[in-house]
Amino acid sequence: MVARQIQILSGALLYYGLVLPLSYLPLRILYVLADFLFIILRTIIPYRKRVINQNLQIAFPNSSPEERKQIRKDFYRYFSNLLVESVKNLSMSKKQLLERMHLENPEILEEIKAINKPILLVAGHYNNWEWLITAQALWFKQPCFGIGMPLSHPFWNQKLTERRERFGLKVVHAQNYQEAFEAKNPIVLVLADQAPSSPTECLWIAFLHQNTPVIFGPEYIANKFDCCVVFADIKHSKRGYYNINIEVLVKDSKTLHYQELTRMHVQKLEQQIKDNPARWLWSHKRWKHKQPTNWPELSATLQQKFHTKFRNNA
């Protein structure tokens, strides 16, 4: 109990004493801090350099060491900007957010509304996904939700959830994802590129030159709740500004074959990374799992379960 109180107190001091006040500074000043962070993360305390190097070696085996080194350098620059942009996200106004997260095809919003069914919005940890989470409810008129895992620090989890929800989004714990679909025709955001917790309860798909484990959650949810699935393509235009294009991948998920939907959004993410490789989260251990030796048998079992649950009347 004492340890938990100390944890909450230390989190509160950091949040109210440093992070929140910083968020009220103009971005042009915060980017000066980002420039210092870039130097620290790249040279003084190389942030997760080994993990980044391993990931880049896996993803770009045909690139030269110099090319991968340049991607790593550009990643540190991007990541430094992302950190201060995430801080700024705590206090950005609606006007600021809409100016900096420009929706390129706003006509899609009426098209999506006319579909008259739940919408699963799929994206990855690419460019500024934090601003995407916060801006989502400013675009859509339908109830908006974001599915994710809570932070281990209770105070920070509470505060970041409050900040993400301030414009109308509702954050839902991944274990309680069904709550999002209790609303009528919700817009539900899922960041679908994190490594699965188990190498057996997932799909193994070709991704960046590797057989890669991919979470099956979006495809399962889309079939369970008869969702239209759309993809959010986030492009960086200039420092602190992004262009968003929302694309309908499929209006009726149940018309697709097993794994087809997952392959569709994974290919979209892969193309994003190929277009601008430095702006993906290379510092996480994306390829920490090895494909099980009995994967063909496991895969057949998973496919049978899927067809029994969602295609038994087909």
C-alpha positions as CSV (number, residue, x, y, z in Angstrom):
1,M,0.0,0.0,0.0
2,V,2.8,2.4,0.9
3,A,4.7,1.6,-2.2
4,R,1.6,2.2,-4.3
5,Q,1.0,5.6,-2.6
6,I,4.7,6.6,-3.3
7,Q,4.3,5.5,-6.9
8,I,1.1,7.7,-7.3
9,L,2.7,10.7,-5.6
10,S,5.9,10.5,-7.7
11,G,3.7,10.3,-10.8
12,A,1.6,13.2,-9.7
13,L,4.7,15.4,-9.0
14,L,6.2,14.6,-12.4
15,Y,2.9,15.2,-14.2
16,Y,1.8,18.4,-12.5
17,G,5.3,19.7,-11.8
18,L,6.9,19.2,-15.2
19,V,5.0,17.4,-18.0
20,L,1.6,19.3,-17.9
21,P,3.3,22.8,-17.6
22,L,5.5,21.9,-20.6
23,S,2.5,21.0,-22.7
24,Y,1.3,24.6,-22.6
25,L,4.5,25.9,-24.3
26,P,4.2,26.5,-28.0
27,L,5.4,23.7,-30.2
28,R,8.2,25.8,-31.7
29,I,9.7,25.9,-28.2
30,L,9.1,22.3,-27.5
31,Y,10.9,21.4,-30.7
32,V,14.0,23.0,-29.3
33,L,13.7,20.5,-26.5
34,A,13.2,17.8,-29.1
35,D,16.5,18.8,-30.8
36,F,18.3,18.3,-27.5
37,L,16.5,15.0,-27.0
38,F,17.7,13.9,-30.4
39,I,21.3,14.4,-29.5
40,I,20.9,12.6,-26.2
41,L,19.0,9.6,-27.6
42,R,21.3,9.2,-30.6
43,T,24.7,9.8,-29.0
44,I,24.8,10.2,-25.2
45,I,22.4,7.5,-24.2
46,P,21.6,5.6,-27.4
47,Y,18.0,4.6,-26.9
48,R,17.4,0.9,-27.5
49,K,20.1,1.0,-30.2
50,R,20.5,-2.8,-30.2
51,V,16.8,-3.5,-30.6
52,I,16.5,-0.8,-33.4
53,N,19.6,-2.3,-35.2
54,Q,18.2,-5.8,-35.0
55,N,14.8,-4.7,-36.3
56,L,16.3,-2.8,-39.2
57,Q,18.6,-5.7,-40.1
58,I,15.5,-8.0,-40.3
59,A,13.3,-5.5,-42.1
60,F,15.9,-4.3,-44.7
61,P,18.3,-7.1,-45.2
62,N,19.3,-5.8,-48.7
63,S,20.1,-2.3,-47.5
64,S,23.7,-1.3,-46.8
65,P,24.9,-0.7,-43.2
66,E,25.1,3.0,-44.1
67,E,21.5,3.1,-45.3
68,R,20.2,1.4,-42.1
69,K,22.3,3.8,-40.0
70,Q,20.6,6.7,-41.7
71,I,17.2,5.2,-41.0
72,R,18.2,4.8,-37.3
73,K,19.3,8.4,-37.2
74,D,16.1,9.6,-38.9
75,F,14.1,7.5,-36.4
76,Y,15.8,9.2,-33.4
77,R,14.9,12.5,-34.9
78,Y,11.3,11.4,-35.5
79,F,11.0,9.8,-32.0
80,S,12.3,13.0,-30.3
81,N,9.6,15.0,-32.1
82,L,7.0,12.4,-31.2
83,L,7.8,12.7,-27.5
84,V,7.3,16.4,-27.4
85,E,4.2,16.2,-29.6
86,S,2.8,13.7,-27.2
87,V,3.4,16.1,-24.3
88,K,1.8,18.9,-26.3
89,N,-1.2,16.6,-26.9
90,L,-2.1,16.9,-23.2
91,S,-3.3,20.5,-23.7
92,M,-3.9,21.0,-27.4
93,S,-7.1,22.8,-28.3
94,K,-9.6,21.4,-30.9
95,K,-8.5,24.1,-33.3
96,Q,-4.9,23.3,-33.0
97,L,-5.4,19.6,-33.4
98,L,-7.6,19.9,-36.5
99,E,-5.1,22.3,-38.1
100,R,-2.2,19.9,-37.4
101,M,-4.1,16.6,-38.2
102,H,-5.6,17.5,-41.6
103,L,-8.2,15.1,-42.9
104,E,-7.6,15.0,-46.6
105,N,-10.8,13.3,-47.6
106,P,-13.6,14.6,-45.3
107,E,-16.2,13.4,-47.7
108,I,-15.5,9.9,-46.5
109,L,-17.2,10.8,-43.2
110,E,-20.6,10.9,-44.7
111,E,-20.0,7.8,-46.7
112,I,-19.0,5.9,-43.5
113,K,-22.0,7.2,-41.7
114,A,-24.3,6.1,-44.5
115,I,-23.0,2.5,-44.1
116,N,-25.0,2.4,-40.9
117,K,-23.0,-0.3,-39.1
118,P,-20.1,-0.4,-36.6
119,I,-16.8,0.9,-38.0
120,L,-13.5,-0.6,-37.1
121,L,-10.7,2.0,-37.7
122,V,-7.4,0.3,-38.0
123,A,-4.0,2.0,-37.8
124,G,-0.4,1.3,-36.6
125,H,2.2,2.9,-34.5
126,Y,3.3,5.1,-37.4
127,N,3.8,8.9,-37.4
128,N,1.7,10.5,-34.7
129,W,-0.8,7.9,-33.5
130,E,-1.4,9.8,-30.2
131,W,-2.8,12.8,-32.1
132,L,-4.9,10.4,-34.2
133,I,-6.4,8.9,-31.0
134,T,-7.3,12.4,-29.7
135,A,-8.6,13.8,-33.0
136,Q,-10.8,10.8,-33.9
137,A,-13.9,12.1,-32.1
138,L,-13.5,15.5,-33.7
139,W,-14.1,14.0,-37.2
140,F,-16.8,11.4,-36.6
141,K,-20.3,12.2,-35.4
142,Q,-20.9,8.6,-34.2
143,P,-19.7,7.4,-30.7
144,C,-15.9,7.0,-30.8
145,F,-13.9,4.5,-28.9
146,G,-10.2,3.4,-28.7
147,I,-9.3,-0.1,-27.6
148,G,-6.0,-0.6,-25.8
149,M,-4.1,-1.9,-22.8
150,P,-3.8,0.3,-19.7
151,L,-0.4,1.6,-18.6
152,S,1.2,-0.2,-15.6
153,H,1.4,3.1,-13.7
154,P,-2.1,3.8,-12.3
155,F,-1.8,7.6,-12.0
156,W,-0.3,8.0,-15.5
157,N,-2.9,5.7,-17.0
158,Q,-5.7,7.8,-15.4
159,K,-4.3,11.1,-16.6
160,L,-3.5,10.0,-20.1
161,T,-6.9,8.4,-20.4
162,E,-8.5,11.6,-19.3
163,R,-6.6,13.6,-21.8
164,R,-7.3,11.2,-24.7
165,E,-11.0,11.3,-23.8
166,R,-11.4,15.1,-23.5
167,F,-12.9,15.6,-27.0
168,G,-15.4,12.7,-26.8
169,L,-13.4,9.5,-27.3
170,K,-14.0,6.7,-24.8
171,V,-11.0,4.5,-24.0
172,V,-11.9,0.8,-23.5
173,H,-9.6,-1.8,-22.0
174,A,-8.8,-4.5,-24.5
175,Q,-10.2,-7.2,-22.3
176,N,-13.5,-5.4,-22.2
177,Y,-13.6,-4.5,-25.9
178,Q,-17.3,-5.6,-26.2
179,E,-18.2,-2.4,-24.3
180,A,-17.4,-0.3,-27.3
181,F,-20.0,-2.1,-29.4
182,E,-22.8,-1.5,-26.9
183,A,-23.2,1.9,-28.6
184,K,-25.1,2.3,-31.9
185,N,-22.7,2.1,-34.9
186,P,-19.6,3.1,-33.0
187,I,-16.2,4.1,-34.5
188,V,-13.7,1.9,-32.8
189,L,-9.9,2.5,-33.2
190,V,-7.4,-0.3,-32.9
191,L,-3.7,0.0,-33.3
192,A,-3.0,-3.4,-34.9
193,D,0.7,-3.7,-35.2
194,Q,1.8,-4.6,-31.7
195,A,3.5,-7.9,-31.1
196,P,1.0,-10.6,-29.9
197,S,1.5,-11.9,-26.4
198,S,1.6,-15.5,-27.7
199,P,3.2,-17.0,-30.8
200,T,0.3,-19.5,-31.1
201,E,-2.8,-17.3,-30.7
202,C,-2.1,-15.1,-33.7
203,L,-1.5,-15.2,-37.4
204,W,1.9,-15.6,-39.1
205,I,2.1,-13.3,-42.2
206,A,4.9,-12.1,-44.5
207,F,5.8,-8.6,-43.3
208,L,9.0,-6.7,-44.0
209,H,10.9,-9.8,-45.3
210,Q,9.9,-11.8,-42.2
211,N,7.3,-14.3,-41.3
212,T,5.7,-12.1,-38.6
213,P,3.2,-12.8,-35.8
214,V,0.2,-10.5,-36.1
215,I,-2.7,-10.1,-33.7
216,F,-5.9,-11.5,-35.0
217,G,-8.1,-9.2,-32.9
218,P,-9.2,-6.8,-35.7
219,E,-10.4,-9.6,-37.9
220,Y,-12.1,-11.3,-35.1
221,I,-13.8,-8.1,-33.9
222,A,-14.9,-7.2,-37.4
223,N,-16.5,-10.6,-38.0
224,K,-18.1,-10.7,-34.5
225,F,-19.8,-7.3,-34.8
226,D,-20.3,-7.2,-38.5
227,C,-18.0,-4.2,-39.0
228,C,-17.0,-2.1,-41.9
229,V,-13.2,-1.8,-41.7
230,V,-11.4,1.4,-42.6
231,F,-7.6,2.2,-42.5
232,A,-6.1,5.5,-41.3
233,D,-3.1,6.4,-43.4
234,I,-1.1,9.1,-41.6
235,K,1.4,11.0,-43.7
236,H,3.9,13.6,-42.3
237,S,3.7,16.8,-44.3
238,K,6.1,19.0,-42.2
239,R,7.2,19.3,-38.6
240,G,4.1,19.2,-36.4
241,Y,1.7,18.6,-39.3
242,Y,0.1,15.5,-40.7
243,N,-2.3,14.6,-43.5
244,I,-4.8,11.8,-42.8
245,N,-6.5,9.7,-45.5
246,I,-9.2,7.3,-44.4
247,E,-9.8,4.4,-46.7
248,V,-12.6,1.8,-46.6
249,L,-11.0,-1.6,-46.8
250,V,-14.2,-3.6,-46.7
251,K,-17.8,-2.8,-46.0
252,D,-18.8,-6.4,-45.1
253,S,-16.0,-8.3,-43.3
254,K,-17.9,-11.5,-43.6
255,T,-17.4,-11.6,-47.4
256,L,-13.7,-12.1,-46.9
257,H,-11.8,-15.3,-46.6
258,Y,-10.0,-16.2,-43.4
259,Q,-6.9,-14.0,-42.8
260,E,-7.7,-11.8,-45.8
261,L,-8.7,-8.8,-43.7
262,T,-5.6,-9.1,-41.6
263,R,-3.4,-9.3,-44.7
264,M,-5.1,-6.2,-46.1
265,H,-4.3,-3.9,-43.2
266,V,-0.8,-5.4,-42.7
267,Q,0.0,-4.7,-46.3
268,K,-1.2,-1.1,-45.8
269,L,1.1,-0.6,-42.9
270,E,4.0,-2.2,-44.7
271,Q,3.6,0.2,-47.6
272,Q,3.6,3.1,-45.1
273,I,6.9,1.9,-43.7
274,K,8.4,1.4,-47.1
275,D,7.4,4.9,-48.1
276,N,9.0,6.5,-45.0
277,P,10.8,3.8,-43.0
278,A,12.0,6.1,-40.1
279,R,8.6,6.9,-38.9
280,W,7.6,3.5,-37.4
281,L,8.2,2.5,-33.8
282,W,11.5,0.5,-34.4
283,S,12.4,0.6,-30.7
284,H,9.9,-2.1,-29.7
285,K,10.7,-5.8,-30.0
286,R,8.5,-6.6,-32.9
287,W,10.1,-10.0,-33.8
288,K,10.6,-11.4,-30.3
289,H,8.6,-14.6,-31.1
290,K,9.6,-17.5,-33.2
291,Q,7.1,-19.4,-35.3
292,P,6.1,-22.6,-33.6
293,T,7.4,-25.8,-35.4
294,N,3.9,-27.2,-35.4
295,W,2.4,-24.0,-36.9
296,P,0.6,-25.8,-39.8
297,E,-1.4,-27.8,-37.4
298,L,-2.1,-24.8,-35.1
299,S,-3.1,-22.7,-38.1
300,A,-5.5,-25.4,-39.3
301,T,-7.1,-25.5,-35.9
302,L,-7.5,-21.7,-35.7
303,Q,-9.0,-21.6,-39.2
304,Q,-11.5,-24.3,-38.2
305,K,-12.5,-22.4,-35.1
306,F,-13.0,-19.2,-37.2
307,H,-15.1,-21.0,-39.8
308,T,-17.2,-22.7,-37.1
309,K,-17.9,-19.4,-35.3
310,F,-18.3,-17.1,-38.3
311,R,-18.8,-19.1,-41.5
312,N,-20.9,-22.1,-40.3
313,N,-23.9,-21.0,-42.4
314,A,-21.8,-20.3,-45.5
